[in-house]
Amino acid sequence: MKMRDQAKKRRTPERMCAVCRTKHSKRALTRLVNTPDGIMLDPSGKLNGRGAYLCEDRVCWERAVNTSVLEKALRVTLDDDARARIKQAQPAS
C-alpha cells in the first residue's frame, strides 16, 4: 500500500527567483533564456539555452534590469537593448 500511495502523489517542479531567491512553482515564475539570438522570454519553459527565473514582483524585475544579478544568472553581459526588452516584458503588478 505504501508504494501505491507514493506513486499517486505527483511532485510539482519548483524553481527559484534569480533576484529574491524565493521558491515558487515553475509555472508561477517567468523564464528568461540566453539564446544565440539574445535574451528571450520563454513562456513554454522549454527553449534551449541557459535560463533564469523571475517572480512576478515588480521590484525583482527592476533589480534584474538595473543590477548584474541577471547577468550572473544567465552568464552573459546585457546590452541596453536587452535591458529595454526585459523592462518592457515585466508584469504590470
Backbone torsions as a table, in degrees:
resi	resn	phi	psi	omega
1	MET	NA	-35.8	-177.1
2	LYS	-62.9	-42.3	180.0
3	MET	-64.9	-37.9	-179.1
4	ARG	-66.1	-40.8	178.8
5	ASP	-64.6	-38.7	179.9
6	GLN	-70.0	-33.8	-179.5
7	ALA	-68.9	-32.0	-179.2
8	LYS	-74.1	-31.2	-176.8
9	LYS	-76.7	117.1	-179.5
10	ARG	-95.7	138.3	178.7
11	ARG	-84.9	134.5	174.7
12	THR	-96.1	129.3	-178.4
13	PRO	-65.7	135.6	177.1
14	GLU	-115.7	145.5	175.8
15	ARG	-132.7	166.4	-177.2
16	MET	-115.3	137.4	175.7
17	CYS	-65.6	132.2	-177.5
18	ALA	-67.3	-21.3	-176.5
19	VAL	-97.2	-60.4	-174.5
20	CYS	-89.1	-9.8	175.3
21	ARG	65.0	23.6	176.0
22	THR	-92.3	146.1	-179.7
23	LYS	-91.8	137.3	176.7
24	HIS	-140.0	169.1	173.7
25	SER	-67.1	152.5	-176.0
26	LYS	-56.5	-38.6	-177.6
27	ARG	-72.6	-19.3	-179.8
28	ALA	-83.2	-9.1	-178.0
29	LEU	-109.5	158.9	176.5
30	THR	-104.5	130.1	-178.5
31	ARG	-97.7	131.4	172.3
32	LEU	-110.4	138.5	-174.9
33	VAL	-125.5	137.6	173.4
34	ASN	-91.0	106.9	179.6
35	THR	-113.2	168.6	175.7
36	PRO	-59.6	-23.5	178.9
37	ASP	-84.8	-6.5	-178.6
38	GLY	121.3	-170.4	180.0
39	ILE	-79.4	129.7	-179.0
40	MET	-131.8	151.1	170.0
41	LEU	-79.3	140.7	-177.9
42	ASP	-123.0	85.8	-178.9
43	PRO	-66.4	-26.8	-179.0
44	SER	-81.0	-23.8	-178.4
45	GLY	76.3	17.7	-174.2
46	LYS	-125.5	2.2	-179.8
47	LEU	-66.6	146.9	175.9
48	ASN	-73.7	146.1	177.4
49	GLY	127.3	168.0	179.6
50	ARG	-72.5	128.1	-175.8
51	GLY	-118.9	158.2	174.1
52	ALA	-141.9	148.0	-177.4
53	TYR	-110.3	144.2	174.7
54	LEU	-127.7	138.6	177.3
55	CYS	-78.1	177.5	-175.4
56	GLU	-82.5	2.8	-179.7
57	ASP	-72.0	127.8	-177.7
58	ARG	-61.4	-34.5	-179.9
59	VAL	-63.5	-39.5	178.4
60	CYS	-63.2	-42.1	180.0
61	TRP	-65.5	-40.0	179.0
62	GLU	-66.1	-41.6	177.0
63	ARG	-65.8	-36.2	179.2
64	ALA	-63.4	-37.8	-179.1
65	VAL	-77.7	-40.0	-171.1
66	ASN	-91.2	-12.9	180.0
67	THR	-120.7	-175.0	-178.1
68	SER	-96.3	11.0	-177.7
69	VAL	-59.5	-47.9	-178.7
70	LEU	-69.1	-35.6	176.7
71	GLU	-60.1	-42.8	179.1
72	LYS	-67.3	-40.6	-179.0
73	ALA	-66.6	-38.3	-178.2
74	LEU	-92.7	-7.5	-177.9
75	ARG	55.2	53.6	-178.2
76	VAL	-151.6	157.5	172.8
77	THR	-97.9	123.3	-178.5
78	LEU	-85.3	130.5	174.2
79	ASP	-90.9	176.1	-177.1
80	ASP	-62.5	-35.5	179.6
81	ASP	-64.8	-44.8	179.1
82	ALA	-64.4	-41.6	177.9
83	ARG	-61.7	-40.5	179.1
84	ALA	-64.9	-40.9	179.2
85	ARG	-66.1	-38.9	179.1
86	ILE	-67.3	-41.9	179.6
87	LYS	-63.5	-38.6	179.4
88	GLN	-67.9	-30.4	-176.7
89	ALA	-84.2	-7.8	-176.1
90	GLN	-63.5	148.3	-178.5
91	PRO	-66.9	154.8	-177.7
92	ALA	-89.6	36.5	-179.5
93	SER	-77.0	NA	NA
